[in-house]
Amino acid sequence: MYGRIFLTFKGWAAALPLSLMAAAFLLGNLIAVLFSAAQPASLFHQPHNYAYQEAAAGNGVKLYSMLTLPQNIELKPIASNVTRTDTFGINGGFFWHGDLLSVAVVNDQPIKGQPGDYGSGWFNIDVPKGTLVWDEISRTFSVQVVLDAGALQVTDRKHYWAQGGISMSLADDSRWLEQAEKEQLPFYDQARLRSGVVYDDKQRLWLIVTDKPSTAEQFRIAVKQVFGRKGIVDGIFLDGDGSSQMLCSQVALRGDSREVYQMLALKNK
């Protein structure tokens, strides 16, 4: 509508004397600038540092994924559904009433408080759990099973980030479920929405969400089938069910529309 108004205005201005045409031109440009300023920042400043893919595995589980690099990731505290933010990304770890129950740490600082604070992102609450770690100095990913961020093994504690979840154990088909049970993966044998993040031998990262329920085993099988030829090494389950959420240019998956309290966000470029 604004585009048509602007064009009509300039067409009308063409019939005016030269002095009035200059004023009309300036006013027309002012309208365009004001229209742009009124739009959400997300329309103009969203990142383009990812590759999007939808793929269905042989077991029927459809995976929505965003491929990116570790330096593009920001561990971000939120109190919203991911699709209602202005940031591309997916949901993060587990939470309860706003407290983070999974590690979410950048350079030894939890994202919602101070080291050692309950609910800050310093702890994997209750038991040691699979935590995805990006070591910026060695430029390598790993999955480490820890109770808190202080136990993480990194080259430099001022140059890393770590996201907690539950181990996928992608290289251990015979014992992955035993390990997931030890780490208290919720509802692993029930069909629920699923989220996860996996990395490959080139140290690239896939952020993955489903829009239909599956068991943890079905989701893990689908991940291995869809990304197995891409050199995936390992990864973690993130919070699932209604918390499984994704936002990017191609799709908005809102889970059950609930609020979540942490996400893996793509930095704006």
C-alpha contacts under 8 A as a table, 3 or more apart, distances in Angstrom:
res1	aa1	res2	aa2	distance
1	M	4	R	5.27
1	M	5	I	6.31
2	Y	5	I	5.02
2	Y	6	F	6.08
2	Y	32	A	7.99
2	Y	35	F	7.67
3	G	6	F	5.15
3	G	7	L	6.25
4	R	7	L	5.20
4	R	8	T	6.08
5	I	8	T	5.19
5	I	9	F	6.04
6	F	9	F	5.10
6	F	10	K	6.30
6	F	28	G	6.16
6	F	31	I	7.50
6	F	32	A	7.49
7	L	10	K	5.20
7	L	11	G	6.12
8	T	11	G	5.03
8	T	12	W	6.16
9	F	12	W	5.18
9	F	13	A	6.15
9	F	24	A	7.85
9	F	28	G	7.09
10	K	13	A	4.83
10	K	14	A	6.39
10	K	24	A	7.02
10	K	25	F	6.82
10	K	28	G	6.89
11	G	14	A	5.35
11	G	15	A	7.56
12	W	15	A	5.88
12	W	16	L	7.49
13	A	16	L	5.32
13	A	20	L	7.59
13	A	21	M	5.53
13	A	24	A	5.95
13	A	25	F	7.63
14	A	21	M	6.47
16	L	19	S	7.98
16	L	20	L	5.87
16	L	21	M	5.70
17	P	20	L	5.44
17	P	21	M	6.14
18	L	21	M	4.92
18	L	22	A	6.48
19	S	22	A	5.49
19	S	23	A	6.81
20	L	23	A	5.14
20	L	24	A	6.10
21	M	24	A	4.91
21	M	25	F	6.05
22	A	25	F	5.11
22	A	26	L	6.34
23	A	26	L	5.19
23	A	27	L	6.15
24	A	27	L	5.08
24	A	28	G	6.03
25	F	28	G	5.07
25	F	29	N	6.28
26	L	29	N	5.18
26	L	30	L	6.18
27	L	30	L	4.97
27	L	31	I	6.31
28	G	31	I	5.19
28	G	32	A	6.48
29	N	32	A	5.04
29	N	33	V	6.22
30	L	33	V	5.09
30	L	34	L	6.12
31	I	34	L	5.19
31	I	35	F	6.12
32	A	35	F	5.10
32	A	36	S	6.28
33	V	36	S	5.14
33	V	37	A	6.17
34	L	37	A	5.05
34	L	38	A	6.22
35	F	38	A	5.22
35	F	39	Q	6.78
36	S	39	Q	5.47
37	A	40	P	7.92
39	Q	43	L	7.04
40	P	43	L	5.83
40	P	44	F	7.75
41	A	44	F	5.56
41	A	45	H	5.98
41	A	46	Q	7.94
41	A	86	D	7.59
42	S	45	H	5.31
42	S	46	Q	5.28
42	S	86	D	5.37
42	S	87	T	7.29
43	L	46	Q	6.56
45	H	268	N	6.52
45	H	269	K	7.48
46	Q	87	T	7.14
46	Q	88	F	7.30
46	Q	268	N	5.76
46	Q	269	K	7.48
47	P	50	Y	7.80
47	P	88	F	7.44
47	P	266	L	6.79
47	P	267	K	6.54
47	P	268	N	4.54
47	P	269	K	5.36
48	H	268	N	7.95
48	H	269	K	7.31
49	N	68	T	6.45
49	N	72	N	7.23
49	N	266	L	7.71
49	N	269	K	7.50
50	Y	66	M	5.98
50	Y	67	L	5.29
50	Y	68	T	4.72
50	Y	69	L	7.91
51	A	66	M	5.54
51	A	67	L	4.97
51	A	68	T	6.74
52	Y	64	Y	7.69
52	Y	65	S	5.82
52	Y	66	M	4.68
52	Y	67	L	6.40
52	Y	250	Q	7.47
53	Q	64	Y	6.02
53	Q	65	S	5.27
53	Q	66	M	6.50
54	E	62	K	7.04
54	E	63	L	5.72
54	E	64	Y	4.69
54	E	65	S	6.38
55	A	62	K	5.63
55	A	63	L	5.41
55	A	64	Y	6.82
55	A	226	V	6.87
56	A	59	N	7.92
56	A	60	G	5.83
56	A	61	V	5.52
56	A	62	K	4.05
56	A	63	L	6.07
56	A	222	A	7.59
56	A	226	V	7.39
57	A	60	G	5.40
57	A	61	V	5.51
57	A	62	K	6.34
57	A	63	L	7.83
57	A	222	A	5.04
57	A	223	V	7.85
57	A	225	Q	6.13
57	A	226	V	6.00
58	G	61	V	7.47
58	G	222	A	7.33
58	G	225	Q	7.62
59	N	218	Q	7.21
59	N	222	A	6.97
61	V	210	T	7.55
61	V	212	K	7.51
61	V	214	S	7.08
61	V	218	Q	7.18
61	V	219	F	6.76
61	V	222	A	6.17
62	K	210	T	6.15
62	K	211	D	7.42
62	K	212	K	7.56
62	K	222	A	7.80
63	L	208	I	6.38
63	L	209	V	5.97
63	L	210	T	5.21
63	L	211	D	7.86
63	L	222	A	7.64
63	L	223	V	7.70
64	Y	208	I	5.62
64	Y	209	V	5.32
64	Y	210	T	6.06
65	S	206	W	6.15
65	S	207	L	5.33
65	S	208	I	4.43
65	S	209	V	6.51
66	M	206	W	5.54
66	M	207	L	5.13
66	M	208	I	6.74
67	L	204	R	7.09
67	L	205	L	5.64
67	L	206	W	4.55
67	L	207	L	6.53
68	T	72	N	6.81
68	T	204	R	6.06
68	T	205	L	5.33
68	T	206	W	6.53
69	L	72	N	5.53
69	L	73	I	7.28
69	L	203	Q	7.32
69	L	204	R	5.01
69	L	205	L	5.76
70	P	73	I	5.48
70	P	134	W	6.98
70	P	203	Q	7.56
70	P	204	R	6.67
70	P	205	L	6.56
72	N	266	L	5.57
72	N	267	K	5.38
73	I	264	L	6.36
73	I	265	A	5.75
73	I	266	L	5.05
73	I	267	K	6.07
74	E	264	L	5.86
74	E	265	A	5.03
74	E	266	L	6.05
74	E	267	K	6.10
75	L	104	A	6.63
75	L	105	V	7.51
75	L	106	V	7.49
75	L	111	I	7.26
75	L	163	Q	7.72
75	L	262	Q	7.21
75	L	263	M	6.03
75	L	264	L	4.97
75	L	265	A	6.21
76	K	111	I	6.93
76	K	262	Q	5.63
76	K	263	M	5.36
76	K	264	L	6.34
76	K	265	A	6.40
77	P	111	I	6.41
77	P	112	K	6.73
77	P	261	Y	5.68
77	P	262	Q	4.41
77	P	263	M	6.54
78	I	260	V	6.83
78	I	261	Y	4.68
78	I	262	Q	5.27
78	I	263	M	7.09
79	A	98	G	7.58
79	A	259	E	5.89
79	A	260	V	5.74
79	A	261	Y	4.79
79	A	262	Q	7.50
80	S	84	R	6.49
80	S	85	T	6.90
80	S	258	R	7.50
80	S	259	E	4.32
80	S	260	V	5.60
80	S	261	Y	6.83
81	N	84	R	5.34
81	N	85	T	6.94
81	N	245	Q	7.48
81	N	254	R	6.70
81	N	257	S	6.19
81	N	258	R	5.85
81	N	259	E	4.40
81	N	260	V	5.74
82	V	85	T	5.46
82	V	87	T	7.71
82	V	89	G	7.51
82	V	90	I	6.68
82	V	91	N	6.60
82	V	245	Q	5.98
82	V	246	M	6.32
82	V	247	L	6.43
82	V	254	R	6.93
82	V	259	E	7.66
82	V	260	V	7.26
82	V	263	M	7.42
83	T	86	D	7.76
83	T	245	Q	7.13
83	T	246	M	6.57
83	T	247	L	5.29
83	T	252	A	5.86
83	T	253	L	6.84
83	T	254	R	5.87
87	T	247	L	7.30
87	T	248	C	7.96
87	T	265	A	6.35
87	T	266	L	6.95
88	F	246	M	7.43
88	F	247	L	4.97
88	F	248	C	4.89
88	F	249	S	7.94
88	F	265	A	5.79
88	F	266	L	5.62
89	G	207	L	7.71
89	G	246	M	5.73
89	G	247	L	5.51
89	G	248	C	6.67
89	G	263	M	6.86
89	G	264	L	5.58
89	G	265	A	4.34
89	G	266	L	5.65
90	I	207	L	6.87
90	I	208	I	7.83
90	I	209	V	7.65
90	I	244	S	7.51
90	I	245	Q	5.47
90	I	246	M	4.36
90	I	247	L	6.54
90	I	263	M	5.63
90	I	264	L	5.50
90	I	265	A	6.62
91	N	195	S	7.68
91	N	238	L	7.57
91	N	239	D	7.27
91	N	243	S	6.65
91	N	244	S	6.19
91	N	245	Q	5.50
91	N	246	M	6.81
91	N	260	V	7.01
91	N	262	Q	6.24
91	N	263	M	4.24
91	N	264	L	6.14
92	G	163	Q	7.60
92	G	238	L	5.92
92	G	239	D	6.42
92	G	261	Y	7.94
92	G	262	Q	5.18
92	G	263	M	4.26
92	G	264	L	5.68
93	G	100	L	7.38
93	G	101	L	7.12
93	G	102	S	5.27
93	G	103	V	7.52
93	G	104	A	7.78
93	G	163	Q	7.24
93	G	164	G	6.02
93	G	165	G	5.49
93	G	238	L	5.12
93	G	239	D	5.07
93	G	262	Q	6.79
93	G	263	M	7.62
94	F	100	L	6.25
94	F	101	L	5.16
94	F	102	S	5.52
94	F	165	G	7.17
94	F	238	L	7.13
94	F	239	D	5.08
95	F	98	G	6.21
95	F	99	D	5.40
95	F	100	L	4.42
95	F	101	L	4.80
95	F	102	S	7.14
95	F	119	G	7.95
95	F	260	V	7.68
95	F	261	Y	6.91
96	W	99	D	5.20
96	W	100	L	6.66
96	W	101	L	6.96
98	G	119	G	7.77
98	G	260	V	7.85
98	G	261	Y	5.93
99	D	118	Y	7.52
99	D	119	G	4.12
99	D	120	S	6.69
99	D	261	Y	7.70
100	L	103	V	7.55
100	L	118	Y	7.97
100	L	119	G	4.37
100	L	120	S	5.79
100	L	121	G	5.33
100	L	261	Y	7.17
100	L	262	Q	7.63
101	L	119	G	5.91
101	L	121	G	6.70
101	L	123	F	6.54
101	L	124	N	5.60
101	L	125	I	5.15
102	S	121	G	5.82
102	S	122	W	7.48
102	S	123	F	5.84
102	S	124	N	4.32
102	S	125	I	6.45
102	S	163	Q	7.33
102	S	164	G	4.81
102	S	165	G	6.12
103	V	110	P	7.57
103	V	121	G	4.48
103	V	122	W	5.13
103	V	123	F	5.03
103	V	124	N	5.28
103	V	131	T	7.16
103	V	148	D	6.78
103	V	149	A	6.58
103	V	162	A	6.75
103	V	163	Q	5.50
103	V	164	G	4.40
103	V	165	G	7.65
104	A	110	P	5.75
104	A	111	I	6.16
104	A	120	S	7.89
104	A	121	G	4.45
104	A	122	W	6.47
104	A	161	W	7.68
104	A	162	A	5.79
104	A	163	Q	4.85
104	A	164	G	6.26
105	V	108	D	5.89
105	V	109	Q	5.29
105	V	110	P	4.22
105	V	111	I	5.89
105	V	121	G	6.22
105	V	122	W	6.50
105	V	149	A	7.11
105	V	161	W	5.62
105	V	162	A	5.30
105	V	163	Q	6.82
106	V	109	Q	5.28
106	V	110	P	6.38
106	V	111	I	7.13
106	V	158	K	7.96
106	V	159	H	7.81
106	V	160	Y	6.02
106	V	161	W	4.31
106	V	162	A	6.56
107	N	157	R	5.52
107	N	158	K	4.29
107	N	159	H	5.34
107	N	160	Y	5.20
107	N	161	W	6.02
108	D	115	P	7.49
108	D	149	A	7.14
108	D	150	G	7.76
108	D	157	R	5.90
108	D	158	K	6.55
108	D	160	Y	7.81
108	D	161	W	7.88
109	Q	113	G	7.88
109	Q	114	Q	6.59
109	Q	115	P	6.21
109	Q	122	W	7.71
110	P	113	G	5.98
110	P	114	Q	6.12
110	P	115	P	6.15
110	P	120	S	5.71
110	P	121	G	4.89
110	P	122	W	5.24
111	I	120	S	6.37
111	I	121	G	6.07
112	K	119	G	7.45
112	K	120	S	4.35
112	K	121	G	6.29
113	G	117	D	6.44
113	G	120	S	4.87
113	G	121	G	7.72
114	Q	117	D	5.56
114	Q	120	S	6.69
114	Q	122	W	7.83
115	P	120	S	7.58
115	P	122	W	5.82
116	G	120	S	7.86
116	G	122	W	6.07
116	G	123	F	7.63
117	D	120	S	5.55
117	D	122	W	6.81
118	Y	121	G	7.68
118	Y	122	W	7.33
118	Y	123	F	7.20
119	G	122	W	7.30
119	G	123	F	7.35
120	S	123	F	7.55
121	G	124	N	7.69
122	W	148	D	5.70
122	W	149	A	5.49
123	F	147	L	5.93
123	F	148	D	4.23
123	F	149	A	6.39
124	N	127	V	6.64
124	N	128	P	6.29
124	N	129	K	6.21
124	N	146	V	7.26
124	N	147	L	5.11
124	N	148	D	5.78
124	N	164	G	6.61
124	N	165	G	7.85
125	I	128	P	7.73
125	I	147	L	6.97
126	D	147	L	7.62
127	V	146	V	7.96
127	V	147	L	5.87
127	V	182	K	7.96
127	V	183	E	6.31
127	V	184	Q	7.89
128	P	145	V	5.56
128	P	146	V	4.37
128	P	147	L	3.94
128	P	148	D	7.55
128	P	183	E	6.49
129	K	144	Q	7.72
129	K	145	V	4.75
129	K	146	V	5.49
129	K	147	L	6.37
129	K	164	G	7.03
129	K	165	G	6.47
129	K	166	I	5.54
129	K	167	S	6.77
129	K	183	E	5.16
130	G	143	V	5.94
130	G	144	Q	5.52
130	G	145	V	4.35
130	G	146	V	6.75
130	G	164	G	6.14
130	G	165	G	5.59
130	G	166	I	4.62
130	G	167	S	4.29
130	G	168	M	7.94
130	G	183	E	7.52
130	G	236	I	6.43
131	T	143	V	5.24
131	T	144	Q	5.16
131	T	145	V	5.94
131	T	146	V	6.99
131	T	162	A	6.46
131	T	163	Q	5.49
131	T	164	G	4.06
131	T	165	G	5.79
131	T	166	I	7.08
131	T	167	S	7.26
131	T	236	I	7.06
132	L	141	F	7.03
132	L	142	S	5.89
132	L	143	V	4.56
132	L	144	Q	6.58
132	L	162	A	5.50
132	L	163	Q	5.14
132	L	164	G	6.15
132	L	165	G	7.78
132	L	235	G	6.82
132	L	236	I	6.80
133	V	141	F	5.55
133	V	142	S	5.32
133	V	143	V	6.09
133	V	144	Q	7.17
133	V	160	Y	7.17
133	V	161	W	5.94
133	V	162	A	4.35
133	V	163	Q	6.57
134	W	139	R	7.12
134	W	140	T	6.03
134	W	141	F	4.69
134	W	142	S	6.84
134	W	160	Y	5.49
134	W	161	W	5.42
134	W	162	A	6.29
135	D	138	S	5.67
135	D	139	R	5.47
135	D	140	T	5.49
135	D	141	F	6.31
135	D	154	V	5.97
135	D	155	T	6.73
135	D	156	D	7.82
135	D	159	H	6.68
135	D	160	Y	4.78
135	D	161	W	7.05
136	E	139	R	4.82
136	E	140	T	7.12
136	E	159	H	5.37
136	E	160	Y	5.27
137	I	155	T	6.33
137	I	156	D	6.93
137	I	159	H	6.61
137	I	160	Y	7.85
138	S	155	T	6.90
139	R	203	Q	7.61
140	T	203	Q	6.27
141	F	199	Y	7.25
141	F	203	Q	6.44
142	S	234	D	7.77
143	V	167	S	7.35
143	V	234	D	7.15
143	V	235	G	6.71
143	V	236	I	7.62
144	Q	152	L	7.05
145	V	167	S	7.67
146	V	149	A	7.26
146	V	151	A	6.14
146	V	152	L	6.84
147	L	151	A	7.22
148	D	151	A	5.85
148	D	152	L	7.50
149	A	152	L	5.41
149	A	162	A	7.89
154	V	157	R	6.34
154	V	160	Y	7.26
155	T	159	H	7.87
156	D	159	H	5.45
156	D	160	Y	7.24
157	R	160	Y	6.46
164	G	236	I	7.84
164	G	238	L	7.66
165	G	236	I	5.74
165	G	237	F	5.54
165	G	238	L	4.93
165	G	239	D	7.10
166	I	180	A	6.33
166	I	183	E	6.22
166	I	184	Q	7.84
166	I	185	L	6.33
166	I	236	I	5.21
166	I	237	F	4.98
166	I	238	L	6.68
167	S	176	W	7.74
167	S	179	Q	7.19
167	S	180	A	6.09
167	S	183	E	7.64
167	S	235	G	6.60
167	S	236	I	4.65
167	S	237	F	6.35
168	M	176	W	6.47
168	M	180	A	7.22
168	M	220	R	7.17
168	M	234	D	6.81
168	M	235	G	5.56
168	M	236	I	4.88
168	M	237	F	6.15
169	S	172	D	5.45
169	S	173	D	7.39
169	S	175	R	7.98
169	S	176	W	5.22
169	S	179	Q	7.89
169	S	234	D	6.25
169	S	235	G	7.07
169	S	236	I	7.80
170	L	173	D	6.72
170	L	176	W	7.40
170	L	220	R	7.87
170	L	224	K	7.50
170	L	233	V	6.85
170	L	234	D	5.18
170	L	235	G	7.06
171	A	233	V	7.26
171	A	234	D	7.04
172	D	175	R	5.76
172	D	176	W	5.69
173	D	176	W	5.61
174	S	177	L	7.73
175	R	178	E	5.25
175	R	179	Q	6.37
176	W	179	Q	5.20
176	W	180	A	6.12
177	L	180	A	4.89
177	L	181	E	6.04
178	E	181	E	5.22
178	E	182	K	6.36
179	Q	182	K	5.04
179	Q	183	E	6.33
180	A	183	E	5.02
180	A	184	Q	6.26
180	A	185	L	5.56
181	E	184	Q	4.88
181	E	185	L	5.77
182	K	185	L	7.85
185	L	188	Y	6.03
187	F	190	Q	5.26
187	F	191	A	7.89
187	F	192	R	7.62
187	F	215	T	7.89
187	F	216	A	7.99
188	Y	191	A	7.94
188	Y	215	T	5.81
188	Y	216	A	4.88
188	Y	217	E	7.38
189	D	215	T	5.33
189	D	216	A	6.50
189	D	217	E	7.60
190	Q	214	S	7.10
190	Q	215	T	5.14
190	Q	216	A	7.68
191	A	213	P	4.79
191	A	214	S	4.07
191	A	215	T	4.45
191	A	216	A	7.78
192	R	212	K	7.44
192	R	213	P	4.08
192	R	214	S	5.17
192	R	215	T	6.22
192	R	240	G	6.99
192	R	241	D	4.93
193	L	209	V	7.77
193	L	210	T	5.86
193	L	211	D	6.34
193	L	212	K	5.77
193	L	213	P	4.33
193	L	214	S	6.24
193	L	240	G	5.55
193	L	241	D	4.19
193	L	242	G	6.69
193	L	244	S	6.07
193	L	255	G	7.42
194	R	209	V	5.87
194	R	210	T	5.54
194	R	213	P	7.06
194	R	214	S	7.10
194	R	216	A	7.43
194	R	219	F	6.98
194	R	237	F	7.71
194	R	238	L	7.61
194	R	239	D	7.36
194	R	240	G	4.57
194	R	241	D	6.02
194	R	244	S	5.84
195	S	207	L	7.88
195	S	208	I	5.60
195	S	209	V	4.41
195	S	210	T	6.59
195	S	237	F	6.09
195	S	238	L	5.24
195	S	239	D	6.36
195	S	240	G	5.51
195	S	244	S	5.44
195	S	245	Q	7.75
196	G	207	L	6.31
196	G	208	I	5.22
196	G	209	V	6.58
196	G	235	G	7.25
196	G	236	I	5.68
196	G	237	F	4.34
196	G	238	L	4.85
196	G	239	D	7.90
197	V	205	L	6.93
197	V	206	W	5.55
197	V	207	L	4.72
197	V	208	I	5.86
197	V	235	G	5.53
197	V	236	I	5.70
197	V	237	F	6.73
197	V	238	L	7.26
198	V	205	L	5.82
198	V	206	W	5.34
198	V	207	L	6.96
198	V	232	I	6.87
198	V	233	V	7.38
198	V	234	D	5.61
198	V	235	G	3.91
198	V	236	I	6.51
199	Y	203	Q	5.95
199	Y	204	R	5.43
199	Y	205	L	4.49
199	Y	206	W	6.20
199	Y	232	I	5.58
199	Y	233	V	5.94
199	Y	234	D	5.96
199	Y	235	G	6.18
200	D	203	Q	5.28
200	D	204	R	5.55
200	D	205	L	6.76
200	D	230	K	7.00
200	D	231	G	5.11
200	D	232	I	3.77
200	D	233	V	5.02
200	D	234	D	7.29
201	D	204	R	7.45
201	D	231	G	5.55
201	D	232	I	6.19
201	D	233	V	6.18
202	K	231	G	7.79
209	V	244	S	6.19
209	V	245	Q	6.74
209	V	246	M	6.78
210	T	213	P	7.28
210	T	244	S	7.23
211	D	253	L	6.81
211	D	255	G	7.35
213	P	241	D	7.67
214	S	217	E	7.98
214	S	218	Q	5.88
214	S	219	F	6.15
215	T	218	Q	5.15
215	T	219	F	6.22
216	A	219	F	5.11
216	A	220	R	6.08
217	E	220	R	5.08
217	E	221	I	6.09
218	Q	221	I	5.14
218	Q	222	A	6.15
219	F	222	A	5.08
219	F	223	V	6.22
220	R	223	V	5.07
220	R	224	K	6.32
221	I	224	K	5.19
221	I	225	Q	6.16
222	A	225	Q	5.06
222	A	226	V	5.97
223	V	226	V	5.36
223	V	227	F	5.80
223	V	228	G	7.36
224	K	227	F	5.45
224	K	228	G	4.75
224	K	232	I	7.92
225	Q	228	G	5.34
225	Q	229	R	7.87
226	V	229	R	7.53
227	F	230	K	5.20
227	F	231	G	7.21
227	F	232	I	6.33
228	G	231	G	5.96
228	G	232	I	5.89
229	R	232	I	7.52
237	F	240	G	8.00
239	D	243	S	6.13
239	D	244	S	6.68
240	G	243	S	5.17
240	G	244	S	4.87
241	D	244	S	5.74
241	D	255	G	6.91
241	D	256	D	7.84
242	G	245	Q	7.73
242	G	254	R	7.78
242	G	255	G	4.32
242	G	256	D	4.44
242	G	257	S	6.97
242	G	258	R	6.54
243	S	254	R	7.85
243	S	255	G	5.62
243	S	256	D	7.14
243	S	257	S	7.99
243	S	258	R	6.72
243	S	259	E	7.61
243	S	260	V	6.39
244	S	253	L	7.62
244	S	254	R	7.14
244	S	255	G	5.15
245	Q	252	A	7.62
245	Q	253	L	5.05
245	Q	254	R	4.90
245	Q	255	G	5.34
246	M	251	V	7.30
246	M	252	A	5.69
246	M	253	L	4.96
246	M	254	R	6.74
247	L	250	Q	7.97
247	L	251	V	6.00
247	L	252	A	4.62
247	L	253	L	6.45
248	C	251	V	5.58
248	C	252	A	6.49
249	S	252	A	7.99
254	R	257	S	5.15
254	R	258	R	7.82
255	G	258	R	7.18
260	V	263	M	7.81
